[in-house]
Amino acid sequence: MINILPEEQKKIIRHEYWGRFLSLMAIMVAFLGLIAIILILPSYFFSRSKESFVENRLEAFNRENPDIKIEDNIDTIGQDINAKAKILDEKWKGNTYFNETLKILLNVIPPRIKVSQLLYSERTDNVAVFEVHGQASNREVLKDFKTALENNPHFGDVNLPVSNFVQKSNIDFTISFSLNPLN
């Protein structure tokens, strides 16, 4: 087959071809976007109605129960966690070293600190490391907890990141420290 079109005409045809191809692709993308929006609208409106329903129920619950406060629930949960930690301490009959360490740690934790997680690990150099996750009522309480750990001869290398002090109250924190040998 012989192509007898001049080179200029070939360029114009190629240009028209790519223009039509790109405009068809743009129309297809726009059409798919429109379909996606139409398909997601029912879920959006359903979620909005559920959100307003839940907010109304929460407001009604708060009006019916003015004596229940979030702070009371947090205190109750914290007391429950501390009680469970004490039970764990009493039930742990294994190594007396860790048993004594847990007793000392539980005595160091101030009442306005709520412990949510206590992790233990051992580094490669046989140094035992504890990590405490929890919530402090304010910066001062958290600072006092860190100071109490630093002043206790059983704990060393206390690490409390500065980022834990960003919030003024109800501070979620993580503090880690190593264990010094008990005498």
N, C-alpha and C positions, 0 to 999 in steps of 0.2 A: 504494500500500500504506500502510495506516494503522498506526502504532505506538501501541498502547494501553497499553503498560507504563508504570507510574509512573517518575518520574525516579530514585527510590531503587533500584528493581529494575534499571534500566539501569546504574547505578553498580556494583551488586553483580556484574552479568554482565560488565561491562568488567574489574572487578577479578579475577574468576575467570578470564577469558580471558587477561589478562596474567600471572597466576600460573601457569596451565598452559603458556603460551608460554615463560616464563622457565625453568620446571622442565624442559620438554622440551629447551631449548637447553643447560641445565646437564647433563642426561643425555647429550646428544649430544657435548658437549665431553669429559665424563668417558669416554665410550665411545671416542672418537678418541684420547684420551690413553692409555687402556689398550691399544688396538691399536698405537700408536706404541711403547709400552714393550715389548710382546710382539715387535714387529718388530726392535727394536734390541738385544734381549737376546742373540741369537746373535752379533752383531758384537762386543758387549761381552765375552762369554766367549771368543770367538776371539782378540780383542786381548789379553786377560789371559793366555791360554795362550801366545801368541806372546811376550809380555813375559817370562814365566817361562822360556820356552825360550831366549830371547836372553840373559837373565841367567845361566842355567846354562852356556851356551856361553862367555860372557865369563869366568865364574869358572874354567871348565876351561882356557880359553886362558891366563889369567893364571897358573894353577897349572903348566901345561906350559912356559910361557915366563917364568920369573921375572926373567930378565935384561933384558927389554924394559920400559922405563919411559916414561911419557907425556912427561916432561920431555925425555928424549932425542929423542923424535919432534919435539917443538916446536923443540928446538935444531937438528935436522937440517933441518926445514922452513925455519926462519929463515936458516940458512946457505945453503940453496938459493935463497931469495928474494934474499938479499944478493948471491950469485954472479950471479944473473940480472940484478940491477940493475947490477952492474959490467960485465957483458957489454953491456947496453944503453948504458952510459956509453961503453964502448970503441967500439961500433959506430955511435954517433950522430956523424955527420960534418957535420951541418948547421951550426947557429950555434955558434961557438966560445964565445960568452957562456954559453949553456946547458950546453955541454959542460964548461966550467970550473966552473960552478955545481954540476953533478952531482958532479964530482970532489971539490969542497970539501965538499958535503953528505955524501957517502959517508965522507969522512975524519972528519967531526964525529960521526957516529952511533956511539955506544958499542957494544961487543960484546954487552952484555946487553939491547940493544934489537933486536927483530925487526920489520923493516918488512914490512908486508903490502900496502900500497898507497901510491903516490906520485902525487899529482894536481897538475897545473899549470893555471893559468888566468891570464887577463889582465883586470884591471879596466878600466873605461871611462877611467880617468885614465892608461892605459898603464903601470900598475905590475904587474909580474909577481908572482904569488902561488903558493907551493907549499903543499901540504897533505900531511902525512905521517900515515898510519894504520899502527898496529902494536901490538906488545905489549911492555911493559917488565916486567922480572923483579920490580921493586919500586918504591916511591915515590922512593927516593933516586936510583936510576938515571934515572928519568923527570925528576926535578928537575935532575940533572946534565946531561941532554940539553938541557933548556930553557936552562940557564945557558950551555952551550957555544954554542948558537945565538945567544943574546943577546950573548955576548962576541965572536962572529965579526963582523968588519966588513962582510961580504958579505950578512948577513941583518939585516932590521929588522922591526919590528912583530910580534914573536913572540907568538902567542896560544895558550895552553894552558889550556883551561877547568878550573876548580877541580873540576868533577865527575869529571874523570879521576883524581883522587886518592882516590876513595871506597874502592876496593879497596886492600888492603895488598900483594898480590903478584899476578903475572900480570895486569897492568893493561892493558886494551885502551884505547888513547888515540888522540886526533886532535890534531895540533899544526899550526898554520898560521903562515906567515911570508912577508914580502915580500922581494924581492931588491933589494939596493942595487947601484948600478953598480959593475962591476969596474974596478980601476985598471990 
